[in-house]
Amino acid sequence: SYLDYFDVDSPLGKGFALVQSYVKGKSLQELLKAGRTFSEEQTIQIAKDLLGILVYLHNRQPLVIHRDIKPSNILLDQDDRVYLVDFGSVQNRVARQGSTITVVGTYGYMPPEQFGGRTVPASDLYALGATLINLVTGQNPADLPQQESRISFEQSVNLSPKFSDWLKWMTEPILDLRLDSASKALQAL
């Protein structure tokens, strides 16, 4: 949870800090490195929990886009509750007006439009889909083959056709063909 914020003045310059509650847990990245595997059912539950978080963020005024969803920014506590962390790359529409755009994200999880400095709610959906692909395959999406700019993951896993198709829809490289809201993605799931 967000608790507070403050400005920092140091010899190196000015800074901005967010104060958030501490979550005792491990990142999905740590769990994958330790050899944990995720079933389709577990992955779907993580997807639902994260989509709930994105519905909240994307419905804020101004709209909040995380821009760096990946396994290292998602924590699971001992009860497998899901937390999205590291809001250092957050962008909102107010921040974009009249300013330069900085490309932020992580290769393999970042949608094509984000490479050009453009982010929309569907950009977070792509990153979430790529993260879920990492969970079910155990591989970074950047290391998986691509076909026409699409992550080709199906040959690495045994998923239900419905969930596989949903993941493909989430990671559709053409923005206009991708799910455009977390609530629609949740409903489709």
N, C-alpha and C positions, 0 to 999 in steps of 0.2 A: 504494500500500500504506500502511496505517496504520503509523506508526513510534512515536509517543509522544503524550502529552498533557501539558498543564500549566495551572495556574491563573495568571491575570494580575491583579495589583493595580495599578490606575492611579488618578490623581486623579479620573477619571470613574466609577470603580466597579470591581467585580470582573468578571472574565471567564474564559472557558474556551477553550483553544486545542487543536486537533488538529494533529499534525505528520504530514504525509503525504509520500510520495515525489513528486518533481517529474516531470511527464510533459511531454515536448516534443511538442506537437501543437496542433491547432486544434479548436475546438468545432464541432459540427455547425452551430450558428448562424452562426459566422464563414464556414464553407464555403458555406452557403446564400446568405448575403449577397454572397459573392464570385462567385456564379453557378453553383456546382457543382450538378449534378443527380445524382440517385441512381436507378439502375435498380431494378426489382423484385428482381433477384437480389442486388444490393448491400444493399438495404434488408432483405431476409430474413436476410442474414448478420449485419448489425448487430443485428437483432432476436434472433437466436440467441445472439450474444455477450452482449447485455444481459440476456437471460433467464437465462443461466448465472450472471451476477453476482447477479441477483435470487434465484435458487435459493439461492445461498450466503447472502445477507443474510437472507432470510426463514426460513432454517433455523438461524440463530444462536439461542443461548439467553442472554439474552432475544431474541426476534424483533426484527429491525431493519427498519423501513419508511422508505424514503428521503423520501417526501412531496413531492419537487420535481423529478421527472424531466422534462426538457425539453431542447431542442437545445443550449442554452448550458451545460448541465451534463454533456454527453457529449463527450469528446475522441476524436479519431482521430489516431494518430501517423503517421509517414511510411510505415509498413507497413500502414496501415488497421486496426491493433489498436484496440479500443474500450476506453474507460475512463469509468466513472461517477464524477463528482466533485461537490464541494460538498455535504458531509454536514451542513451547518449546520441543516437542517430535520429531521434524522433524529428519529424517535420510536420508542421501544420501549415495551413494555407496562409495564415497571417505572416508567418516567418518568411514565406516565399515572395511575398509582394514587395517589389522594389529592391530585391537583393540578388546576389549571384547564387547560383546553384552549385552545391558541392555534391559530387557523386559519392555516395556512401553505400556500403553493402559488402557482401562476401560472395566471391565467385563461386558458382555452383548453386547458390540460393537466390541470387539476384535476378529479377526478370529483365528481359531485353530493354524495356522502356526506361529502367532505372539507370542503365549505362549512359543514356542520353540526358540524365538529370531529371527525368519526369517520374513522379510517383503519384499513384492513386491508390485507393483501398485495394483494388485488385492486385497491386504489386505485393502487398503483404500476403495475399492469398497464394500467389505463386511461390513465395518464400516458404510459406507453411507447407504447401504441397511438396516442395523439394525436400523439406525437413522430414516429412512423413515418409517419403521415398527412401531417405537415408535410414530411417528406423526399420523399415521392412526389408531392405536389402543389406543393411550393414555397411553400405558404401557411400562415400561422398558423391552427390549427384554429378559433380564435375568429373569424376572418374568413371562414370557410366557412359556407354556409347550414346551418341545422339543421331537422330534421323530427322532431317529437315528441321533442325534446331529444337527438336523435342527430346526430352530425356527418355531414353529407351531402357526401361526398368523391368518390363514384364517377363523377360527371359530369366531374370535373376530371382524371381519369387513365385510363390503359388498363392495368388490372391483370388478372391471372388471376382467375376467379371464386373459386377456393379462397383466395387471399391476401386478396382483397377481403372475403370472408365472415369470415375470421379477424380482420381489422382491425375489422370491425363487432362481432364478439364481444368483442374486447379493450376496445372503447370503448362497450360497452352501458351506458347510463345507469342501468339498474336493477341494483343490486348482485347480487341473487340470480340474475340471468340472465347475469352476466359470468363469464368464467373466474375461478376463485378461487385458483389457485396458479401460480407461475412454471413449475413442472415440468409441470403440465397444459397450460399455454400452449405450452411448448416441444414437448411431445409432439404437440399439435394442429397445430403449425406444420409 
